[in-house]
């Protein structure tokens, strides 16, 4: 397809990476941003998108999202989840190493990228498996995985012993490969909910905050020992934030992310056995939530992710402890980030940076920003638009969200990837101009 | 079941729109007048123990669905339902490790087709009865006979009933609960009902690993020392210690436990003069309570068992919307 020329006019253009926030026009041609502000003569032949009253942002970069629902028949990528991504303004996402097909061979990495490229929706970057079959006993062929397009390595939530982790980090450092770590000491994490008053009330086995703190402590020590670049995924506790803050103050070049739901919910919100509140790590205490927001504000935690984990409805029929943890949330990510801004938890620029420029820094290329010459991955959001979150009417096949029924403000109206308009909200109807597929919900 | 069921707001599922008790899942949020109504019904039964069988629930079908072994609770529910003339089916579902989750909702769906009016459920997972209550047909009631470590409401009701029998009322009493609070569904349900009925003080006593300080969020007070916890209490409730937790994994030995937390006649002196001793059974003699105390007139353990039938009859008939009046 030959990318069209677009003129996005009259919007408030916010590009945190380049420190830009002003009302201006954007000219797009050949898949790139060709002009910001000073639109060249003769560009009038372009299709105009009137963005008056709207915000024009770099497309969102989601470091942690699953591209297929649990128990889905597809083994690579579900189109539903990529439609969900672009409907949420996400233009690049990183798929987990255990997502769908195990990402421990270059063939798997090639297939995932080829398949998602063919769909022409969100860009999908595979996260390579740190160890073979994620079993934690043999290193994967990291360099081969890197050549095949894996820009990050990680072992998902599967535990890695200390000696193995040390080897893996040493080895990854040879190739400047960032390693994503999920921090939880397995022996301390046999519960399903944050250990505290709520776990005691419901009689559910708890996971103490110390399970995370102890694991973050080990991996920070190993980062110092090996010089590897570590990214701490899904930080959930105030104690872990403190450890990260101290390490960063000492000059250790580590990064971290938090899932959006950990910034908005805490264990006190779990009043009954609603499995939509079952997450891993668990929703922590109210003071943890406050500390996490502060950490994002201060860039101790640079990145906010959706941690999108769509589940089929059948898993809701299990008792809480036996249900699969996770929340489907890629379509609500930006709206919920804007809620944090509205509630003065986060300043606008930092909040937007946490879903664009900051995650992009961990990836190659120059995503997450819109300087002239950059790929035209763009998200346009109507900041005042009210909508109600109803998984029954969104694109993702996952219906597991504790935010169901929540009234949100701010909704993505257009998403462009490499200059192609892939998503448009027209009235209340969602449209995917590049997709001709009966599976699209409108 | 809808394929895309939506998260429902956490409404109290126990009561129907008319404020009647439709399910009994937990004593948390159970209204005081509901408790009093159950006690009054149980009273009228114990007064007329000569009447063995009441024709109250003729034509009703009650399924006892036990995913976890139980003798005492299952038997008393069975007797209670039989005395009310209901048709009773006992289903013991062996939970295989492979298909634990599926079998729960699947089994309930199958049994519902058999025209059950009530499920009495015991399951090893906290929240199992709640889950079933949210998925049965609207006319079907669920009574929780114990779910994981969460709740055992009929046990708590019969305990409160037994206290009331001996002490006149629960209001104003000081109560101690001793033992493995962490894993006890009985204790959780007792705390809620004692608070609802106006107990003046609830002391939770046991070693730190079985009685975490965070329990105080419930409004009760935590003690790791038996003597200070028993100080001046009117009721002492012992809890069953699971043998598998006594072999060194959680506690070093039952001997060491008894040394610090075992109830004896001598230690009961620390409590109020006429303090009564309770235990949900089955008792490990010499671990939670020594034999002499258990067999003394301070102990009401056998009364608890007898009251279990009356209270469960009261619960079943109230939930199924059929109360009776017995005339001598």
Boltz contact constraints between the chains, C-beta under 6 A:
constraints:
  - contact:
      token1: [A, 196]
      token2: [B, 214]
      max_distance: 6.0
  - contact:
      token1: [A, 197]
      token2: [B, 214]
      max_distance: 6.0
  - contact:
      token1: [A, 197]
      token2: [B, 217]
      max_distance: 6.0
  - contact:
      token1: [A, 200]
      token2: [B, 214]
      max_distance: 6.0
  - contact:
      token1: [A, 200]
      token2: [B, 215]
      max_distance: 6.0
  - contact:
      token1: [A, 202]
      token2: [B, 126]
      max_distance: 6.0
  - contact:
      token1: [A, 202]
      token2: [B, 150]
      max_distance: 6.0
  - contact:
      token1: [A, 203]
      token2: [B, 126]
      max_distance: 6.0
  - contact:
      token1: [A, 203]
      token2: [B, 148]
      max_distance: 6.0
  - contact:
      token1: [A, 203]
      token2: [B, 149]
      max_distance: 6.0
  - contact:
      token1: [A, 203]
      token2: [B, 150]
      max_distance: 6.0
  - contact:
      token1: [A, 203]
      token2: [B, 185]
      max_distance: 6.0
  - contact:
      token1: [A, 203]
      token2: [B, 188]
      max_distance: 6.0
  - contact:
      token1: [A, 204]
      token2: [B, 126]
      max_distance: 6.0
  - contact:
      token1: [A, 271]
      token2: [B, 10]
      max_distance: 6.0
  - contact:
      token1: [A, 272]
      token2: [B, 10]
      max_distance: 6.0
  - contact:
      token1: [A, 273]
      token2: [B, 127]
      max_distance: 6.0
  - contact:
      token1: [A, 273]
      token2: [B, 130]
      max_distance: 6.0
  - contact:
      token1: [A, 274]
      token2: [B, 7]
      max_distance: 6.0
  - contact:
      token1: [A, 276]
      token2: [B, 7]
      max_distance: 6.0
  - contact:
      token1: [A, 313]
      token2: [B, 3]
      max_distance: 6.0
  - contact:
      token1: [A, 313]
      token2: [B, 4]
      max_distance: 6.0
  - contact:
      token1: [A, 317]
      token2: [B, 105]
      max_distance: 6.0
  - contact:
      token1: [A, 318]
      token2: [B, 101]
      max_distance: 6.0
  - contact:
      token1: [A, 319]
      token2: [B, 125]
      max_distance: 6.0
  - contact:
      token1: [A, 319]
      token2: [B, 127]
      max_distance: 6.0
  - contact:
      token1: [A, 319]
      token2: [B, 128]
      max_distance: 6.0
  - contact:
      token1: [A, 319]
      token2: [B, 131]
      max_distance: 6.0
  - contact:
      token1: [A, 320]
      token2: [B, 127]
      max_distance: 6.0
  - contact:
      token1: [A, 321]
      token2: [B, 125]
      max_distance: 6.0
  - contact:
      token1: [A, 322]
      token2: [B, 101]
      max_distance: 6.0
  - contact:
      token1: [A, 392]
      token2: [B, 4]
      max_distance: 6.0
  - contact:
      token1: [A, 399]
      token2: [B, 4]
      max_distance: 6.0
  - contact:
      token1: [A, 404]
      token2: [B, 6]
      max_distance: 6.0
  - contact:
      token1: [A, 404]
      token2: [B, 7]
      max_distance: 6.0
